[in-house]
Amino acid sequence: MEEAEAELTWNRETVPKVLKIVSTRLPQRDLTSLLLVSPWILRTLVSYPSLWLVLDLREMGNAGNRLIAALSLPRYRYVKQIKLEFAQDIEDKHLELLKSKCLDSLQNLESLNLNGCQKISDNGIEAITTACPTLKVFSIYWNVRCIKLTDRGLQQILLECSSLQSLNVYAVSGFTDEAYKRISLLPHLKCLDLCGAQNLSDEGLACIANCSKLVSLNLTWCIRVTDVGVIDVAQGCTSLEFLSLFGIVGVTDKCLEVLSRSSSNTLTTLDVNGCIGIKDLLPNKVTVNMDFSTLSMPEDPYAIFNAGQIIEICFLPPLVKAIL
């Protein structure tokens, strides 16, 4: 009898105290496993709402059914982040079911990661975005086989998720320039990844430049972009800290001169690797890290440095020192 009472006391008093300390440091999958250990642990863990703000199904099989089952549980009612990166068996029908069966659980969702979910199309995007009014981060990169993800899907994201601060459509190349233009509908956008946007033109980039709060912009392999578009970005997005022009052959020293004037107080990383039109930097260069805020004008205003050593002529003032 005494042993039973001691165990009961342990479960009622000690277990909650211990779990309160360690639970916040455990990965969510470990927490989920602990739910099966005992009813006491189950009751204790589900009583802490802050533990269930993230739903992590990355790389898991049967992810679509797992997603619906999880969001049907009371503990995920206030979930803020769903990770489905490279999850298997997640399709449009699952996102549509979420909208019809688990709508309440999506009202606080702020971040959705669908990276590598190859079976998602415009229909799935439409279902999930209309159900998530507070979404701030959306990522669906590397959907290389998702030929059904078109302008309609991107436009749906832009129209329904006006609070977005981060949008990642890396290696989703099927959108047209008209769709990219509508990214300007996102007034709070800070991070944008358009790597591989083969149809993005200077005209489209000029519209994106209206997103004045941008701090990170990836234009890697946006092959139609030229100085004209980059200059628009430099003049419109004066808070840029990161800019990648990797592989764009249509940019030259001209856009760098404008960047040096407009972003001298903010830009810390500029990737011009493979930009063969840029002549004032070394050929076959690596990523160029520019920290304008800590630089001062040297005696030779045309010099560029490699590990602190002058190695060749740079462009005319205002000076940008590129650390190669």
Backbone hydrogen bonds in HBPLUS format (Angstrom, degrees):
<---DONOR---> <-ACCEPTOR-->    atom                        ^
c    i                          cat <-CA-CA->   ^        H-A-AA   ^      H-
h    n   atom  resd res      DA  || num        DHA   H-A  angle D-A-AA Bond
n    s   type  num  typ     dist DA aas  dist angle  dist       angle   num
A0005-GLU N   A0001-MET O   2.95 MM   4  6.26 155.1  2.02 148.3 155.0     1
A0006-ALA N   A0002-GLU O   2.85 MM   4  6.05 153.1  1.92 146.4 154.3     2
A0007-GLU N   A0003-GLU O   2.94 MM   4  6.13 156.6  1.99 145.8 151.9     3
A0008-LEU N   A0004-ALA O   2.96 MM   4  6.14 153.1  2.03 142.2 149.9     4
A0009-THR N   A0005-GLU O   2.89 MM   4  6.12 157.7  1.94 146.5 152.3     5
A0010-TRP N   A0006-ALA O   2.86 MM   4  6.08 155.9  1.92 145.1 152.3     6
A0011-ASN N   A0007-GLU O   2.89 MM   4  6.14 162.1  1.92 149.3 153.6     7
A0012-ARG N   A0008-LEU O   2.90 MM   4  6.08 153.9  1.97 146.9 154.5     8
A0013-GLU N   A0009-THR O   2.84 MM   4  5.80 160.5  1.88 152.4 156.9     9
A0014-THR N   A0010-TRP O   2.94 MM   4  4.92 120.4  2.30 117.2 134.2    10
A0015-VAL N   A0010-TRP O   2.99 MM   5  6.31 161.5  2.02 164.7 167.2    11
A0018-VAL N   A0014-THR O   2.94 MM   4  6.19 164.1  1.96 163.8 168.3    12
A0019-LEU N   A0015-VAL O   2.94 MM   4  6.06 172.5  1.94 160.5 162.8    13
A0020-LYS N   A0016-PRO O   2.93 MM   4  5.96 147.3  2.04 140.3 149.1    14
A0021-ILE N   A0018-VAL O   3.07 MM   3  5.35 132.0  2.31 101.4 113.8    15
A0022-VAL N   A0018-VAL O   3.06 MM   4  6.39 165.9  2.08 157.5 160.5    16
A0023-SER N   A0019-LEU O   2.81 MM   4  5.20 155.7  1.87 140.8 146.8    17
A0025-ARG N   A0022-VAL O   3.02 MM   3  5.52 155.8  2.08 115.1 122.8    18
A0026-LEU N   A0023-SER O   3.27 MM   3  5.37 165.3  2.29 106.7 111.2    19
A0030-ASP N   A0027-PRO O   3.01 MM   3  5.39 128.3  2.28 107.3 120.5    20
A0031-LEU N   A0027-PRO O   3.13 MM   4  6.51 154.2  2.20 151.5 159.4    21
A0032-THR N   A0028-GLN O   2.91 MM   4  6.21 157.5  1.96 153.3 158.9    22
A0033-SER N   A0029-ARG O   3.13 MM   4  6.34 148.5  2.24 136.1 143.8    23
A0034-LEU N   A0030-ASP O   3.02 MM   4  6.32 147.9  2.12 144.8 153.4    24
A0035-LEU N   A0031-LEU O   3.26 MM   4  6.61 133.0  2.49 142.7 154.1    25
A0035-LEU N   A0032-THR O   3.27 MM   3  5.35 138.5  2.46  96.3 107.2    26
A0036-LEU N   A0033-SER O   3.16 MM   3  5.79 156.3  2.22 113.9 120.0    27
A0037-VAL N   A0034-LEU O   3.03 MM   3  5.30 163.3  2.06 112.6 118.0    28
A0042-LEU N   A0038-SER O   3.02 MM   4  6.27 162.0  2.05 151.7 157.4    29
A0043-ARG N   A0039-PRO O   2.91 MM   4  6.10 167.5  1.92 149.8 152.2    30
A0044-THR N   A0040-TRP O   2.95 MM   4  6.11 157.2  2.00 145.9 152.8    31
A0045-LEU N   A0041-ILE O   2.89 MM   4  6.02 174.1  1.90 158.3 159.3    32
A0046-VAL N   A0042-LEU O   3.07 MM   4  6.16 170.0  2.08 156.3 159.3    33
A0047-SER N   A0044-THR O   3.21 MM   3  5.33 143.5  2.35  98.7 109.3    34
A0048-TYR N   A0045-LEU O   3.14 MM   3  5.66 168.1  2.16 115.6 118.8    35
A0051-LEU N   A0048-TYR O   3.11 MM   3  5.86 163.7  2.13 124.0 128.6    36
A0052-TRP N   A0049-PRO O   3.06 MM   3  5.62 161.5  2.09 118.3 123.9    37
A0080-LYS N   A0053-LEU O   2.68 MM  27  5.11 161.1  1.72 129.2 135.0    38
A0081-GLN N   A0053-LEU O   2.97 MM  28  6.36 147.8  2.08 157.7 164.8    39
A0055-LEU N   A0081-GLN O   2.79 MM  26  6.20 161.1  1.83 162.3 168.9    40
A0083-LYS N   A0055-LEU O   2.87 MM  28  6.22 168.1  1.88 163.6 165.6    41
A0057-LEU N   A0083-LYS O   2.87 MM  26  5.80 163.0  1.90 157.9 162.7    42
A0060-MET N   A0057-LEU O   3.22 MM   3  5.54 161.6  2.25 132.5 130.0    43
A0059-GLU N   A0085-GLU O   3.02 MM  26  6.29 141.1  2.18 142.1 154.0    44
A0088-GLN N   A0060-MET O   2.88 MM  28  5.97 169.5  1.90 148.9 152.2    45
A0066-ARG N   A0062-ASN O   3.11 MM   4  6.29 158.5  2.16 151.6 158.3    46
A0063-ALA N   A0088-GLN O   2.89 MM  25  5.69 150.5  1.97 162.2 169.3    47
A0067-LEU N   A0063-ALA O   2.82 MM   4  5.87 152.6  1.89 147.8 154.6    48
A0064-GLY N   A0089-ASP O   3.19 MM  25  5.77 141.5  2.34 115.2 120.4    49
A0068-ILE N   A0064-GLY O   3.22 MM   4  6.51 162.0  2.25 147.2 150.5    50
A0069-ALA N   A0065-ASN O   2.98 MM   4  6.13 163.9  2.01 148.5 153.5    51
A0070-ALA N   A0066-ARG O   2.89 MM   4  6.02 160.2  1.93 149.3 154.6    52
A0071-LEU N   A0067-LEU O   3.05 MM   4  6.22 170.9  2.05 153.4 155.7    53
A0072-SER N   A0069-ALA O   3.31 MM   3  5.23 146.4  2.43  94.6 104.2    54
A0073-LEU N   A0070-ALA O   2.98 MM   3  5.49 162.1  2.01 114.4 120.3    55
A0076-TYR N   A0073-LEU O   3.17 MM   3  5.88 156.4  2.23 120.1 125.9    56
A0077-ARG N   A0074-PRO O   3.08 MM   3  5.28 154.9  2.15 120.1 119.2    57
A0079-VAL N   A0076-TYR O   3.29 MM   3  5.16 161.8  2.32 113.6 110.2    58
A0110-GLU N   A0080-LYS O   2.74 MM  30  5.05 163.0  1.77 125.2 131.1    59
A0111-SER N   A0080-LYS O   2.95 MM  31  6.34 147.7  2.05 154.5 163.5    60
A0082-ILE N   A0111-SER O   2.94 MM  29  6.29 162.7  1.98 156.5 160.2    61
A0113-ASN N   A0082-ILE O   3.01 MM  31  6.32 157.4  2.06 162.8 169.5    62
A0084-LEU N   A0113-ASN O   2.88 MM  29  5.52 145.2  2.00 139.9 151.3    63
A0087-ALA N   A0084-LEU O   2.98 MM   3  5.17 156.6  2.04 134.2 127.3    64
A0086-PHE N   A0115-ASN O   2.66 MM  29  5.97 164.3  1.68 167.5 165.9    65
A0094-HIS N   A0091-GLU O   3.06 MM   3  5.55 136.5  2.26 109.6 120.4    66
A0095-LEU N   A0092-ASP O   3.02 MM   3  5.27 116.5  2.44 102.9 118.2    67
A0096-GLU N   A0092-ASP O   2.91 MM   4  6.20 153.1  1.99 156.5 165.4    68
A0097-LEU N   A0093-LYS O   2.96 MM   4  6.11 146.6  2.07 136.6 145.2    69
A0098-LEU N   A0094-HIS O   3.00 MM   4  6.26 146.6  2.12 141.0 149.9    70
A0099-LYS N   A0095-LEU O   3.29 MM   4  6.56 153.8  2.36 139.5 144.7    71
A0100-SER N   A0096-GLU O   3.26 MM   4  6.57 148.9  2.36 140.3 148.2    72
A0101-LYS N   A0097-LEU O   2.74 MM   4  5.76 153.6  1.81 155.2 162.1    73
A0102-CYS N   A0098-LEU O   2.76 MM   4  4.84 149.4  1.86 128.9 137.9    74
A0105-SER N   A0102-CYS O   3.02 MM   3  5.52 131.1  2.26 111.4 123.8    75
A0106-LEU N   A0103-LEU O   3.04 MM   3  5.38 159.1  2.09 111.4 118.1    76
A0109-LEU N   A0106-LEU O   3.28 MM   3  5.17 161.7  2.32 102.0 107.4    77
A0136-LYS N   A0110-GLU O   2.70 MM  26  4.97 163.6  1.73 125.6 131.6    78
A0137-VAL N   A0110-GLU O   2.81 MM  27  6.17 149.3  1.90 158.2 165.7    79
A0112-LEU N   A0137-VAL O   2.92 MM  25  6.24 159.3  1.96 152.5 157.1    80
A0139-SER N   A0112-LEU O   3.07 MM  27  6.47 154.6  2.14 162.9 166.6    81
A0114-LEU N   A0139-SER O   2.73 MM  25  5.92 171.4  1.74 171.4 169.0    82
A0117-CYS N   A0114-LEU O   3.09 MM   3  5.55 159.6  2.13 138.1 135.4    83
A0116-GLY N   A0141-TYR O   2.95 MM  25  6.33 146.9  2.06 164.3 174.0    84
A0118-GLN N   A0116-GLY O   3.04 MM   2  5.55 116.5  2.46 111.3  94.5    85
A0120-ILE N   A0117-CYS O   3.36 MM   3  6.08 165.8  2.38 124.2 124.7    86
A0125-ILE N   A0121-SER O   3.11 MM   4  6.42 163.3  2.14 155.9 161.0    87
A0122-ASP N   A0148-LYS O   3.34 MM  26  6.40 149.5  2.44 131.9 128.0    88
A0126-GLU N   A0122-ASP O   2.86 MM   4  6.04 160.0  1.90 152.3 157.5    89
A0127-ALA N   A0123-ASN O   3.09 MM   4  6.29 157.2  2.14 143.6 149.3    90
A0128-ILE N   A0124-GLY O   3.05 MM   4  6.26 170.1  2.06 155.9 157.5    91
A0129-THR N   A0125-ILE O   3.00 MM   4  5.98 164.9  2.02 152.4 157.0    92
A0130-THR N   A0126-GLU O   3.29 MM   4  6.18 158.0  2.35 141.2 146.3    93
A0131-ALA N   A0128-ILE O   3.20 MM   3  5.23 143.4  2.35  96.7 107.3    94
A0132-CYS N   A0129-THR O   3.33 MM   3  5.26 162.0  2.36 101.2 106.5    95
A0165-GLN N   A0136-LYS O   2.64 MM  29  5.16 172.1  1.65 137.7 139.4    96
A0166-SER N   A0136-LYS O   3.04 MM  30  6.44 149.6  2.13 159.7 164.4    97
A0138-PHE N   A0166-SER O   3.00 MM  28  6.29 163.5  2.02 153.7 157.8    98
A0168-ASN N   A0138-PHE O   2.98 MM  30  6.39 154.9  2.04 153.8 159.9    99
A0140-ILE N   A0168-ASN O   2.90 MM  28  6.16 169.6  1.91 169.5 168.8   100
A0142-TRP N   A0170-TYR O   2.78 MM  28  6.04 156.8  1.83 151.5 157.5   101
A0146-CYS N   A0143-ASN O   3.09 MM   3  5.24 161.0  2.13 108.5 113.5   102
A0147-ILE N   A0145-ARG O   3.00 MM   2  5.70 130.8  2.24 105.4  91.3   103
A0149-LEU N   A0146-CYS O   3.21 MM   3  5.77 164.8  2.24 117.7 119.2   104
A0153-GLY N   A0150-THR O   2.99 MM   3  5.47 125.4  2.29 109.4 122.0   105
A0154-LEU N   A0150-THR O   3.28 MM   4  6.74 161.0  2.31 154.2 158.8   106
A0155-GLN N   A0151-ASP O   2.83 MM   4  5.94 170.1  1.84 160.1 163.3   107
A0156-GLN N   A0152-ARG O   2.96 MM   4  6.02 142.5  2.10 136.9 146.9   108
A0157-ILE N   A0153-GLY O   3.15 MM   4  6.48 152.7  2.23 145.4 151.5   109
A0158-LEU N   A0154-LEU O   3.03 MM   4  6.37 160.8  2.07 152.0 157.0   110
A0159-LEU N   A0155-GLN O   2.90 MM   4  6.03 152.2  1.97 146.8 153.7   111
A0160-GLU N   A0156-GLN O   2.98 MM   4  5.96 165.1  2.01 150.1 154.3   112
A0161-CYS N   A0157-ILE O   2.94 MM   4  5.57 146.8  2.05 143.2 150.6   113
A0164-LEU N   A0161-CYS O   3.18 MM   3  5.73 163.9  2.21 121.6 122.4   114
A0190-LYS N   A0165-GLN O   2.71 MM  25  5.11 168.7  1.72 128.8 132.7   115
A0191-CYS N   A0165-GLN O   2.96 MM  26  6.38 159.4  2.00 153.4 160.0   116
A0167-LEU N   A0191-CYS O   2.94 MM  24  6.31 159.2  1.99 154.5 158.6   117
A0193-ASP N   A0167-LEU O   3.00 MM  26  6.45 158.3  2.05 157.2 162.4   118
A0169-VAL N   A0193-ASP O   3.07 MM  24  5.99 167.0  2.09 159.2 159.6   119
A0172-VAL N   A0169-VAL O   3.14 MM   3  5.56 145.0  2.27 138.5 131.6   120
A0171-ALA N   A0195-CYS O   2.94 MM  24  5.89 165.9  1.96 149.0 153.7   121
A0179-ALA N   A0176-THR O   3.16 MM   3  5.46 127.0  2.46 101.8 113.9   122
A0180-TYR N   A0176-THR O   3.24 MM   4  6.65 158.2  2.29 147.8 153.7   123
A0181-LYS N   A0177-ASP O   2.99 MM   4  6.24 147.9  2.10 148.6 156.8   124
A0182-ARG N   A0179-ALA O   3.09 MM   3  5.48 137.6  2.27 105.8 116.5   125
A0183-ILE N   A0180-TYR O   3.02 MM   3  5.52 164.5  2.05 114.8 119.4   126
A0184-SER N   A0181-LYS O   3.28 MM   3  6.19 169.5  2.29 118.8 121.9   127
A0185-LEU N   A0182-ARG O   2.94 MM   3  5.57 164.5  1.96 117.2 120.6   128
A0186-LEU N   A0183-ILE O   3.06 MM   3  5.87 164.0  2.09 125.8 127.4   129
A0189-LEU N   A0186-LEU O   3.43 MM   3  5.58 170.8  2.44 110.6 112.8   130
A0215-VAL N   A0190-LYS O   2.73 MM  25  5.27 171.6  1.73 139.7 140.3   131
A0216-SER N   A0190-LYS O   3.08 MM  26  6.44 155.6  2.14 163.7 164.1   132
A0192-LEU N   A0216-SER O   2.95 MM  24  6.22 159.3  2.00 149.3 155.6   133
A0218-ASN N   A0192-LEU O   2.99 MM  26  6.44 159.0  2.03 156.2 162.4   134
A0194-LEU N   A0218-ASN O   2.93 MM  24  5.69 158.5  1.98 149.8 155.1   135
A0197-ALA N   A0194-LEU O   2.95 MM   3  5.49 137.5  2.14 154.7 148.8   136
A0196-GLY N   A0220-THR O   2.80 MM  24  6.21 159.5  1.84 166.0 167.8   137
A0198-GLN N   A0196-GLY O   2.82 MM   2  5.52 120.3  2.18 115.3  98.1   138
A0200-LEU N   A0197-ALA O   3.20 MM   3  5.57 164.4  2.23 112.4 117.2   139
A0205-LEU N   A0201-SER O   2.93 MM   4  6.21 158.2  1.98 149.3 155.9   140
A0206-ALA N   A0202-ASP O   2.86 MM   4  6.04 142.6  2.00 142.8 152.6   141
A0207-CYS N   A0203-GLU O   3.34 MM   4  6.70 144.9  2.47 139.9 147.4   142
A0207-CYS N   A0204-GLY O   3.14 MM   3  5.29 125.7  2.45  97.2 110.4   143
A0208-ILE N   A0204-GLY O   3.11 MM   4  6.50 155.7  2.17 145.8 152.6   144
A0209-ALA N   A0205-LEU O   2.93 MM   4  6.16 137.1  2.12 141.7 153.2   145
A0210-ASN N   A0207-CYS O   3.00 MM   3  5.61 162.9  2.03 114.6 120.1   146
A0211-CYS N   A0208-ILE O   2.89 MM   3  5.69 167.5  1.91 124.2 128.1   147
A0212-SER N   A0210-ASN O   2.90 MM   2  5.36 126.0  2.19 108.0  91.8   148
A0214-LEU N   A0211-CYS O   3.21 MM   3  6.00 166.5  2.23 128.0 128.7   149
A0241-GLU N   A0215-VAL O   2.73 MM  26  5.09 169.9  1.74 130.1 133.1   150
A0242-PHE N   A0215-VAL O   2.98 MM  27  6.36 153.2  2.06 153.1 160.9   151
A0217-LEU N   A0242-PHE O   3.03 MM  25  6.22 155.4  2.09 139.0 146.1   152
A0244-SER N   A0217-LEU O   3.08 MM  27  6.59 155.4  2.14 155.8 161.4   153
A0219-LEU N   A0244-SER O   2.90 MM  25  5.48 151.7  1.98 141.1 148.8   154
A0222-CYS N   A0219-LEU O   3.04 MM   3  5.44 143.0  2.18 144.5 136.1   155
A0221-TRP N   A0246-PHE O   2.86 MM  25  6.16 166.6  1.88 172.2 170.4   156
A0225-VAL N   A0222-CYS O   3.18 MM   3  5.93 166.2  2.20 124.7 129.0   157
A0230-VAL N   A0226-THR O   3.29 MM   4  6.61 169.6  2.30 156.8 159.6   158
A0231-ILE N   A0227-ASP O   2.82 MM   4  5.90 158.4  1.86 158.2 163.5   159
A0232-ASP N   A0228-VAL O   3.16 MM   4  6.42 152.5  2.24 141.8 149.0   160
A0233-VAL N   A0229-GLY O   3.04 MM   4  6.39 153.3  2.12 146.5 153.7   161
A0234-ALA N   A0230-VAL O   2.83 MM   4  6.12 158.8  1.88 149.0 155.2   162
A0235-GLN N   A0231-ILE O   2.96 MM   4  6.16 152.4  2.04 148.4 154.8   163
A0236-GLY N   A0232-ASP O   2.88 MM   4  5.98 142.9  2.02 143.0 153.5   164
A0237-CYS N   A0233-VAL O   2.74 MM   4  5.44 159.7  1.78 152.8 156.1   165
A0268-THR N   A0241-GLU O   2.91 MM  27  5.27 164.3  1.93 127.2 131.4   166
A0269-THR N   A0241-GLU O   3.08 MM  28  6.42 157.5  2.13 158.8 165.1   167
A0243-LEU N   A0269-THR O   3.00 MM  26  6.38 153.4  2.07 154.8 163.4   168
A0271-ASP N   A0243-LEU O   2.99 MM  28  6.47 157.0  2.05 149.1 156.5   169
A0245-LEU N   A0271-ASP O   2.76 MM  26  5.69 165.8  1.78 157.1 161.5   170
A0248-ILE N   A0245-LEU O   3.08 MM   3  5.77 155.7  2.14 149.8 146.7   171
A0247-GLY N   A0273-ASN O   2.89 MM  26  6.30 156.4  1.94 153.3 160.8   172
A0256-LEU N   A0253-ASP O   3.08 MM   3  5.13 119.3  2.46  96.5 112.2   173
A0257-GLU N   A0253-ASP O   3.04 MM   4  6.34 149.0  2.14 154.7 162.8   174
A0258-VAL N   A0254-LYS O   3.36 MM   4  6.73 154.2  2.43 144.2 149.9   175
A0259-LEU N   A0255-CYS O   2.95 MM   4  6.19 158.3  1.99 146.3 152.8   176
A0260-SER N   A0256-LEU O   2.89 MM   4  6.06 150.9  1.97 145.6 152.9   177
A0261-ARG N   A0258-VAL O   3.10 MM   3  5.25 133.1  2.33  98.7 111.2   178
A0262-SER N   A0258-VAL O   2.91 MM   4  6.15 168.1  1.93 159.9 163.1   179
A0263-SER N   A0259-LEU O   2.88 MM   4  5.46 159.6  1.92 144.9 149.7   180
A0266-THR N   A0263-SER O   3.15 MM   3  5.41 156.6  2.21 109.5 116.5   181
A0267-LEU N   A0263-SER O   3.02 MM   4  5.47 158.1  2.07 146.7 153.7   182
A0290-MET N   A0268-THR O   2.92 MM  22  4.81 110.1  2.42 111.9 126.4   183
A0270-LEU N   A0288-VAL O   3.00 MM  18  5.44 148.3  2.10 154.4 164.4   184
A0275-CYS N   A0272-VAL O   3.12 MM   3  5.44 159.5  2.16 133.0 130.9   185
A0276-ILE N   A0274-GLY O   3.06 MM   2  5.63 120.5  2.43 109.0  92.7   186
A0278-ILE N   A0275-CYS O   3.10 MM   3  5.84 168.4  2.11 122.3 126.0   187
A0295-LEU N   A0292-PHE O   3.22 MM   3  5.39 170.4  2.23 113.3 115.7   188
A0303-ALA N   A0300-ASP O   3.38 MM   3  5.80 158.5  2.43 123.1 121.1   189
A0314-CYS N   A0302-TYR O   2.46 MM  12  4.92 159.7  1.50 143.1 147.5   190
A0304-ILE N   A0312-GLU O   3.19 MM   8  5.89 137.6  2.38 163.8 170.4   191
A0311-ILE N   A0304-ILE O   3.02 MM   7  6.19 160.6  2.05 169.2 172.1   192
A0306-ASN N   A0309-GLN O   2.70 MM   3  5.05 149.6  1.79 137.4 146.6   193
A0309-GLN N   A0306-ASN O   3.07 MM   3  5.05 163.7  2.09 105.2 110.3   194
